[in-house]
Amino acid sequence: MSEPPPKLVRIFISSPSDVAEERKAAAELIEQELAKRAAFRDRLKLDPFRYNDPHSDTPFLADLSAQASVDQRLRSGDAEIVVAILWARMGTPVRDPSDPAKILYQSGTEQEIEEALQAGKEVLVYFRRGAAVLPDDDERIGEFLEQRRQVRAFRARLEDSGRGVNDYQDVADFRRKLEQHLDQLLTRIRDASLGPVRQVTTAPEPTWAGDPYPGLRSFEPEEAPIFFGRSDETAELVRWVVEEGRPWSASRAAASPHWLRRGWDRSSRSGRARSCGSPTLAATRSARSPSGSNRCCFHHAERRFEAIRRRGSWSPVGSRRFSPRSRQAAAC
């Protein structure tokens, strides 16, 4: 089954011009670090968007405002995460296209935050602490103070409505906090994209009524569910029995190895033949010859296996049998 494609996560970066360094740091963090992080690179495809990106493919049309062109490319409400950064400037007012005298939002940043909140998106709003440098031009000081007043009023409005905000001191502090916050959000999005974990259902373990310990007697075929271990030896024994059931040639007889099935107690050797060998041989016959084409071969193998079960103490592999003296020497 092929792996699902990575989930596209669009991250909208919104800010006025006085925090251009923070905006650039956010885009570099997403593109150069988070997108390549092992925890996200196979599951998420991160796509940061900022309208003043020099590599952006956003067309700015002459008959539209810059904010309207951005909205045509990607609205903040369509992104999965919105990162908004503010300091001492709110931005350029967004006016009603049909009535330019009517101001809809104090700036494009305010519009993008409000639309993302209304759409129920993840919104991170950052405010830089500390006083910004006043402009040298005295005529611009009034505008500067008005912009700073709007930023402070906007923050107060967010906090009064129960919205959370984040403070930072400088660009390095902003980058560190943004990395921590995005890591948490992206981890949540990644885990949600994996879907519910499939519960693997397994067959219940077979229950056994009665004493599981046979004592000195051998295990019987019906006691196979409680006989464990020696699977390799059992497989080799069954393989030999099946092989012996085929027609023999002189070359196969010469190349056949000779070995003894040995053990300290009779129950261990006989129990393996009875409880493991017989059921395995029966399953092998059913799987390999459902049409009965090799029925004679398996019938001959089962007859030899019955002889091993009755004998229980030794099983020569090959075309000749060992004498009791030879068996005793081989066992030593």
Secondary structure, DSSP 8 states (H G I E B T S, - for coil): ------EEEEEEEE--GGGHHHHHHHHHIIIIIGGG-TTTTTTEEEEEE-TT-TT------TTS-HHHHHHHH--GGGSSEEEEEESS-----EEETTEEEEEEESSHHHHHHHHHHHTT-EEEEEEE-S-----S-GGGHHHHHHHHHHHHHHHHHHHHTT---EEESSHHHHHHHHHHHHHHHHHHHHHHHT-S-------------S-S--TTS---GGGGGG--S-HHHHHHHHHHHHHHTS---HHHHHH--------SSHHHHHHIIIIIIHHHHHHHHHHH-TTSTTHHHHHHHHHHHHHHHHH-S----SSS---HHHHHHHH-
